[in-house]
Each structure stands twice: as C-alpha cells, then as structure tokens.
Amino acid sequence: MSGRKETVLDLAKFVDKGVQVKLTGGRQVTGTLKGYDQLLNLVLDEAIEFEREQDDPLKLSAKTRQLGLIVCRGTAVMLVSPTEGTEEIKNPFQEADGAQA
C-alpha cells in the first residue's frame, strides 16, 4: 500500500472550464477553475457570486456580484459541478402552489 493519498474528486478535467461551487453558509459562485490542491482549495477566475433573497435565504435572487479572481477555502467547499452540461429542473416533489407533496 502506498503512502500517497488519492482524492475521490478528480478536478484536473475541470481546469480552465466553468464550474459552479456551493460553499458553507449558503454562498454560491461560478467561475473558471484555474487551480486546486489536495485540500480542495480552489482558484476561480472571472468569479460571479449569486446573491440570496432577503426574505427567503434558501432562494437565489437574480442579483449577482462580480468577484474576479478568488480563492475558495477547501474547508468551505460543499459542492463542485461543471457549468456545461447541467441545467436546473423543476422540483418533482413540490406541488404547483409551492407546498411540499
């Protein structure tokens, strides 16, 4: 058995491509992945933060904030997904009036 640790997430295929990152505390950013390390610290270029609704912090608003070049600390990263090839779908467990089924 080798002493080298391997990560479950192979981010090499996402370098220089668009990614969406969800962070603890509810923040969500998108940008171009420029680098990463074994602790999941991420460097994003042309980053954009999606702001939350004031009255419902679980919903994203249409407002965005340009951040530019940022570092996302690995301990705060909850999810990394590509922006290409993904789309938002309607919640199949939510009824038309907004109540849970």
OpenMM code with the backbone's topology and positions (N, CA, C; nanometers):
from openmm import Vec3, app, unit

residues = "MET SER GLY ARG LYS GLU THR VAL LEU ASP LEU ALA LYS PHE VAL ASP LYS GLY VAL GLN VAL LYS LEU THR GLY GLY ARG GLN VAL THR GLY THR LEU LYS GLY TYR ASP GLN LEU LEU ASN LEU VAL LEU ASP GLU ALA ILE GLU PHE GLU ARG GLU GLN ASP ASP PRO LEU LYS LEU SER ALA LYS THR ARG GLN LEU GLY LEU ILE VAL CYS ARG GLY THR ALA VAL MET LEU VAL SER PRO THR GLU GLY THR GLU GLU ILE LYS ASN PRO PHE GLN GLU ALA ASP GLY ALA GLN ALA".split()
positions = [
    Vec3(0.0850, -0.1183, 0.0000),
    Vec3(0.0000, 0.0000, 0.0000),
    Vec3(0.0892, 0.1242, 0.0000),
    Vec3(0.0615, 0.2163, -0.0894),
    Vec3(0.1458, 0.3361, -0.0974),
    Vec3(0.0993, 0.4394, 0.0046),
    Vec3(0.1903, 0.5274, 0.0425),
    Vec3(0.1589, 0.6320, 0.1388),
    Vec3(0.0929, 0.7522, 0.0738),
    Vec3(0.0756, 0.7492, -0.0585),
    Vec3(0.0196, 0.8624, -0.1308),
    Vec3(-0.1326, 0.8613, -0.1220),
    Vec3(-0.1905, 0.9741, -0.0852),
    Vec3(-0.3357, 0.9848, -0.0777),
    Vec3(-0.3896, 1.0227, -0.2152),
    Vec3(-0.5004, 0.9612, -0.2503),
    Vec3(-0.5669, 0.9967, -0.3752),
    Vec3(-0.7018, 1.0572, -0.3417),
    Vec3(-0.7383, 1.1602, -0.4141),
    Vec3(-0.8653, 1.2262, -0.3885),
    Vec3(-0.9774, 1.1552, -0.4643),
    Vec3(-1.0953, 1.1582, -0.4073),
    Vec3(-1.2113, 1.0985, -0.4720),
    Vec3(-1.2527, 1.1836, -0.5911),
    Vec3(-1.2366, 1.3135, -0.5797),
    Vec3(-1.2775, 1.4077, -0.6830),
    Vec3(-1.1585, 1.4441, -0.7700),
    Vec3(-1.1653, 1.4115, -0.8991),
    Vec3(-1.0578, 1.4454, -0.9920),
    Vec3(-1.0920, 1.5770, -1.0608),
    Vec3(-1.0363, 1.6855, -1.0106),
    Vec3(-1.0669, 1.8182, -1.0646),
    Vec3(-0.9839, 1.8536, -1.1868),
    Vec3(-0.8862, 1.7717, -1.2221),
    Vec3(-0.7987, 1.8027, -1.3354),
    Vec3(-0.8776, 1.8219, -1.4641),
    Vec3(-0.9865, 1.7471, -1.4797),
    Vec3(-1.0655, 1.7585, -1.6029),
    Vec3(-1.1477, 1.8871, -1.6092),
    Vec3(-1.1576, 1.9602, -1.4962),
    Vec3(-1.2330, 2.0853, -1.4934),
    Vec3(-1.1441, 2.2098, -1.5018),
    Vec3(-1.0123, 2.1946, -1.5032),
    Vec3(-0.9222, 2.3100, -1.5099),
    Vec3(-0.9445, 2.3841, -1.6417),
    Vec3(-0.9530, 2.5156, -1.6332),
    Vec3(-0.9805, 2.6052, -1.7462),
    Vec3(-1.1208, 2.5866, -1.8043),
    Vec3(-1.2109, 2.5312, -1.7238),
    Vec3(-1.3513, 2.5166, -1.7630),
    Vec3(-1.4378, 2.5806, -1.6543),
    Vec3(-1.5607, 2.6095, -1.6888),
    Vec3(-1.6532, 2.6709, -1.5943),
    Vec3(-1.7014, 2.5725, -1.4897),
    Vec3(-1.7019, 2.6169, -1.3646),
    Vec3(-1.7539, 2.5354, -1.2548),
    Vec3(-1.8455, 2.6189, -1.1672),
    Vec3(-1.9358, 2.5481, -1.1008),
    Vec3(-2.0238, 2.6088, -1.0017),
    Vec3(-1.9817, 2.5529, -0.8676),
    Vec3(-1.9639, 2.6396, -0.7684),
    Vec3(-1.9182, 2.5973, -0.6362),
    Vec3(-2.0185, 2.6448, -0.5312),
    Vec3(-2.0657, 2.5498, -0.4494),
    Vec3(-2.1516, 2.5854, -0.3361),
    Vec3(-2.0667, 2.5775, -0.2114),
    Vec3(-2.0768, 2.6823, -0.1292),
    Vec3(-1.9953, 2.6948, -0.0087),
    Vec3(-2.0824, 2.6880, 0.1159),
    Vec3(-2.0214, 2.6510, 0.2282),
    Vec3(-2.0954, 2.6514, 0.3534),
    Vec3(-2.1404, 2.7944, 0.3828),
    Vec3(-2.2538, 2.8070, 0.4461),
    Vec3(-2.3081, 2.9399, 0.4726),
    Vec3(-2.4029, 2.9848, 0.3634),
    Vec3(-2.4193, 2.9047, 0.2582),
    Vec3(-2.5165, 2.9357, 0.1539),
    Vec3(-2.4650, 3.0114, 0.0336),
    Vec3(-2.3386, 3.0475, 0.0323),
    Vec3(-2.2868, 3.1203, -0.0840),
    Vec3(-2.2707, 3.0267, -0.2031),
    Vec3(-2.2918, 3.0839, -0.3212),
    Vec3(-2.2770, 3.0076, -0.4440),
    Vec3(-2.2051, 3.0948, -0.5472),
    Vec3(-2.0982, 3.0417, -0.6061),
    Vec3(-2.0206, 3.1156, -0.7052),
    Vec3(-1.9977, 3.0295, -0.8282),
    Vec3(-1.9809, 3.0962, -0.9412),
    Vec3(-1.9392, 3.0280, -1.0633),
    Vec3(-1.8159, 3.0994, -1.1153),
    Vec3(-1.7359, 3.0280, -1.1906),
    Vec3(-1.6157, 3.0872, -1.2489),
    Vec3(-1.5360, 2.9819, -1.3229),
    Vec3(-1.4215, 3.0224, -1.3717),
    Vec3(-1.3321, 2.9326, -1.4432),
    Vec3(-1.2296, 2.8782, -1.3452),
    Vec3(-1.2241, 2.7457, -1.3325),
    Vec3(-1.1298, 2.6830, -1.2404),
    Vec3(-0.9886, 2.6977, -1.2947),
    Vec3(-0.9038, 2.7642, -1.2191),
    Vec3(-0.7649, 2.7857, -1.2608),
    Vec3(-0.6675, 2.6967, -1.1860),
    Vec3(-0.7049, 2.6503, -1.0674),
    Vec3(-0.6159, 2.5643, -0.9910),
    Vec3(-0.6840, 2.5109, -0.8673),
    Vec3(-0.6208, 2.4103, -0.8066),
    Vec3(-0.6724, 2.3472, -0.6860),
    Vec3(-0.5583, 2.2736, -0.6183),
    Vec3(-0.5808, 2.2305, -0.4954),
    Vec3(-0.4816, 2.1489, -0.4266),
    Vec3(-0.5499, 2.0328, -0.3565),
    Vec3(-0.4725, 1.9513, -0.2841),
    Vec3(-0.5266, 1.8314, -0.2217),
    Vec3(-0.6235, 1.8628, -0.1084),
    Vec3(-0.6221, 1.9853, -0.0573),
    Vec3(-0.7147, 2.0258, 0.0480),
    Vec3(-0.8445, 2.0833, -0.0085),
    Vec3(-0.8590, 2.0807, -0.1397),
    Vec3(-0.9747, 2.1311, -0.2131),
    Vec3(-0.9846, 2.2840, -0.2106),
    Vec3(-0.8723, 2.3534, -0.1854),
    Vec3(-0.8701, 2.4975, -0.2050),
    Vec3(-0.8789, 2.5192, -0.3550),
    Vec3(-0.9687, 2.6079, -0.3980),
    Vec3(-0.9921, 2.6298, -0.5399),
    Vec3(-0.9573, 2.7728, -0.5781),
    Vec3(-0.8975, 2.7903, -0.6945),
    Vec3(-0.8735, 2.9230, -0.7506),
    Vec3(-0.9677, 2.9381, -0.8689),
    Vec3(-1.0565, 3.0376, -0.8608),
    Vec3(-1.1526, 3.0647, -0.9676),
    Vec3(-1.1256, 3.2017, -1.0267),
    Vec3(-1.1295, 3.2099, -1.1587),
    Vec3(-1.1147, 3.3375, -1.2277),
    Vec3(-1.2503, 3.3774, -1.2839),
    Vec3(-1.2720, 3.5081, -1.3014),
    Vec3(-1.3978, 3.5634, -1.3518),
    Vec3(-1.5147, 3.5127, -1.2682),
    Vec3(-1.4946, 3.5077, -1.1367),
    Vec3(-1.5960, 3.4534, -1.0463),
    Vec3(-1.7136, 3.5489, -1.0297),
    Vec3(-1.8315, 3.4893, -1.0211),
    Vec3(-1.9557, 3.5629, -1.0001),
    Vec3(-2.0279, 3.4986, -0.8831),
    Vec3(-2.0680, 3.5805, -0.7843),
    Vec3(-2.1446, 3.5300, -0.6705),
    Vec3(-2.2920, 3.5548, -0.6960),
    Vec3(-2.3735, 3.4543, -0.6689),
    Vec3(-2.5182, 3.4680, -0.6811),
    Vec3(-2.5735, 3.5005, -0.5432),
    Vec3(-2.6393, 3.6165, -0.5331),
    Vec3(-2.6897, 3.6608, -0.4042),
    Vec3(-2.8212, 3.5929, -0.3702),
    Vec3(-2.8508, 3.5848, -0.2400),
    Vec3(-2.9719, 3.5200, -0.1889),
    Vec3(-3.0841, 3.6218, -0.1715),
    Vec3(-3.2086, 3.5709, -0.1729),
    Vec3(-3.3254, 3.6548, -0.1456),
    Vec3(-3.3212, 3.7000, -0.0001),
    Vec3(-3.3620, 3.8238, 0.0265),
    Vec3(-3.3635, 3.8764, 0.1634),
    Vec3(-3.4655, 3.8037, 0.2504),
    Vec3(-3.5873, 3.7807, 0.1954),
    Vec3(-3.6935, 3.7199, 0.2742),
    Vec3(-3.6852, 3.5670, 0.2789),
    Vec3(-3.6167, 3.5042, 0.1826),
    Vec3(-3.6012, 3.3577, 0.1814),
    Vec3(-3.4564, 3.3246, 0.1478),
    Vec3(-3.3723, 3.3012, 0.2498),
    Vec3(-3.2297, 3.2775, 0.2244),
    Vec3(-3.1998, 3.1478, 0.1499),
    Vec3(-3.3006, 3.0632, 0.1288),
    Vec3(-3.2782, 2.9396, 0.0536),
    Vec3(-3.2907, 2.9595, -0.0974),
    Vec3(-3.3440, 3.0741, -0.1390),
    Vec3(-3.3624, 3.1016, -0.2821),
    Vec3(-3.2566, 3.1985, -0.3322),
    Vec3(-3.2072, 3.1714, -0.4533),
    Vec3(-3.1141, 3.2640, -0.5178),
    Vec3(-3.1927, 3.3759, -0.5832),
    Vec3(-3.1422, 3.4966, -0.5755),
    Vec3(-3.2066, 3.6085, -0.6436),
    Vec3(-3.1424, 3.6254, -0.7807),
    Vec3(-3.1960, 3.7170, -0.8577),
    Vec3(-3.1403, 3.7452, -0.9901),
    Vec3(-3.0161, 3.8342, -0.9794),
    Vec3(-2.9893, 3.8871, -0.8599),
    Vec3(-2.8745, 3.9759, -0.8405),
    Vec3(-2.7451, 3.8957, -0.8326),
    Vec3(-2.6441, 3.9463, -0.8995),
    Vec3(-2.5118, 3.8835, -0.8950),
    Vec3(-2.4084, 3.9873, -0.8569),
    Vec3(-2.2907, 3.9385, -0.8193),
    Vec3(-2.1806, 4.0272, -0.7814),
    Vec3(-2.0544, 3.9750, -0.8477),
    Vec3(-1.9862, 4.0614, -0.9239),
    Vec3(-1.8610, 4.0238, -0.9903),
    Vec3(-1.7492, 4.0224, -0.8872),
    Vec3(-1.6789, 3.9092, -0.8765),
    Vec3(-1.5714, 3.8973, -0.7782),
    Vec3(-1.4326, 3.8943, -0.8421),
    Vec3(-1.4224, 3.8498, -0.9667),
    Vec3(-1.2926, 3.8408, -1.0330),
    Vec3(-1.2173, 3.7151, -0.9937),
    Vec3(-1.0885, 3.7293, -0.9607),
    Vec3(-1.0035, 3.6163, -0.9225),
    Vec3(-1.0162, 3.5923, -0.7718),
    Vec3(-1.0594, 3.4714, -0.7324),
    Vec3(-1.0804, 3.4411, -0.5911),
    Vec3(-1.0203, 3.3058, -0.5546),
    Vec3(-1.0019, 3.2846, -0.4244),
    Vec3(-0.9634, 3.1542, -0.3696),
    Vec3(-1.0772, 3.1093, -0.2789),
    Vec3(-1.1301, 2.9896, -0.3049),
    Vec3(-1.2315, 2.9293, -0.2184),
    Vec3(-1.1595, 2.8337, -0.1255),
    Vec3(-1.1681, 2.8579, 0.0024),
    Vec3(-1.1020, 2.7721, 0.1009),
    Vec3(-1.1664, 2.6334, 0.0996),
    Vec3(-1.0842, 2.5307, 0.0967),
    Vec3(-1.1322, 2.3939, 0.0855),
    Vec3(-1.2278, 2.3504, 0.1943),
    Vec3(-1.2101, 2.4023, 0.3158),
    Vec3(-1.2982, 2.3630, 0.4262),
    Vec3(-1.4399, 2.4176, 0.4079),
    Vec3(-1.4565, 2.5186, 0.3221),
    Vec3(-1.5880, 2.5780, 0.2988),
    Vec3(-1.6579, 2.5200, 0.1756),
    Vec3(-1.5870, 2.4435, 0.0935),
    Vec3(-1.6437, 2.3902, -0.0305),
    Vec3(-1.7335, 2.2705, 0.0016),
    Vec3(-1.8595, 2.2789, -0.0432),
    Vec3(-1.9526, 2.1678, -0.0249),
    Vec3(-1.9761, 2.0925, -0.1552),
    Vec3(-1.9769, 2.1644, -0.2691),
    Vec3(-2.0098, 2.1018, -0.3961),
    Vec3(-1.9345, 2.1715, -0.5075),
    Vec3(-1.8821, 2.0938, -0.6001),
    Vec3(-1.8198, 2.1472, -0.7221),
    Vec3(-1.8839, 2.0748, -0.8385),
    Vec3(-1.9395, 2.1500, -0.9338),
    Vec3(-2.0004, 2.0876, -1.0505),
    Vec3(-1.9687, 2.1705, -1.1746),
    Vec3(-1.9625, 2.1055, -1.2916),
    Vec3(-1.9360, 2.1802, -1.4150),
    Vec3(-2.0571, 2.2650, -1.4521),
    Vec3(-2.0334, 2.3794, -1.5139),
    Vec3(-2.1454, 2.4620, -1.5595),
    Vec3(-2.1976, 2.4125, -1.6936),
    Vec3(-2.1110, 2.3544, -1.7742),
    Vec3(-2.1532, 2.2989, -1.9025),
    Vec3(-2.2163, 2.1617, -1.8804),
    Vec3(-2.3284, 2.1377, -1.9453),
    Vec3(-2.3914, 2.0070, -1.9357),
    Vec3(-2.4826, 1.9889, -1.8175),
    Vec3(-2.5072, 2.0951, -1.7404),
    Vec3(-2.6011, 2.0863, -1.6292),
    Vec3(-2.7094, 2.1910, -1.6480),
    Vec3(-2.8271, 2.1607, -1.6002),
    Vec3(-2.9367, 2.2568, -1.6058),
    Vec3(-3.0267, 2.2385, -1.4851),
    Vec3(-3.0942, 2.3441, -1.4475),
    Vec3(-3.1840, 2.3394, -1.3336),
    Vec3(-3.3181, 2.2840, -1.3788),
    Vec3(-3.3750, 2.1934, -1.2995),
    Vec3(-3.5045, 2.1347, -1.3323),
    Vec3(-3.6041, 2.1674, -1.2230),
    Vec3(-3.7329, 2.1513, -1.2550),
    Vec3(-3.8397, 2.1743, -1.1590),
    Vec3(-3.8351, 2.0645, -1.0535),
    Vec3(-3.8612, 2.1006, -0.9281),
    Vec3(-3.8631, 2.0047, -0.8185),
    Vec3(-3.9833, 1.9119, -0.8352),
    Vec3(-3.9612, 1.7818, -0.8587),
    Vec3(-4.0738, 1.6907, -0.8795),
    Vec3(-4.1526, 1.6634, -0.7510),
    Vec3(-4.0993, 1.7007, -0.6346),
    Vec3(-4.1667, 1.6767, -0.5078),
    Vec3(-4.2435, 1.7982, -0.4569),
    Vec3(-4.2446, 1.9040, -0.5375),
    Vec3(-4.3134, 2.0268, -0.4971),
    Vec3(-4.4361, 2.0462, -0.5839),
    Vec3(-4.5489, 2.0753, -0.5209),
    Vec3(-4.6721, 2.0981, -0.5945),
    Vec3(-4.6705, 2.2360, -0.6569),
    Vec3(-4.7625, 2.2618, -0.7492),
    Vec3(-4.7655, 2.3866, -0.8248),
    Vec3(-4.7794, 2.5100, -0.7362),
    Vec3(-4.8496, 2.4995, -0.6225),
    Vec3(-4.8692, 2.6163, -0.5358),
    Vec3(-4.7523, 2.6414, -0.4408),
    Vec3(-4.6478, 2.5573, -0.4496),
    Vec3(-4.5290, 2.5773, -0.3668),
    Vec3(-4.5251, 2.4896, -0.2431),
    Vec3(-4.6322, 2.4172, -0.2155),
    Vec3(-4.6353, 2.3291, -0.0983),
    Vec3(-4.5642, 2.1979, -0.1325),
    Vec3(-4.5061, 2.1385, -0.0305),
    Vec3(-4.4383, 2.0098, -0.0486),
    Vec3(-4.5422, 1.8991, -0.0654),
    Vec3(-4.5129, 1.8023, -0.1522),
    Vec3(-4.6063, 1.6893, -0.1752),
    Vec3(-4.5932, 1.5863, -0.0638),
] * unit.nanometer
topology = app.Topology()
chain = topology.addChain("A")
for resn in residues:
    res = topology.addResidue(resn, chain)
    for name in ("N", "CA", "C"):
        topology.addAtom(name, app.Element.getBySymbol(name[0]), res)
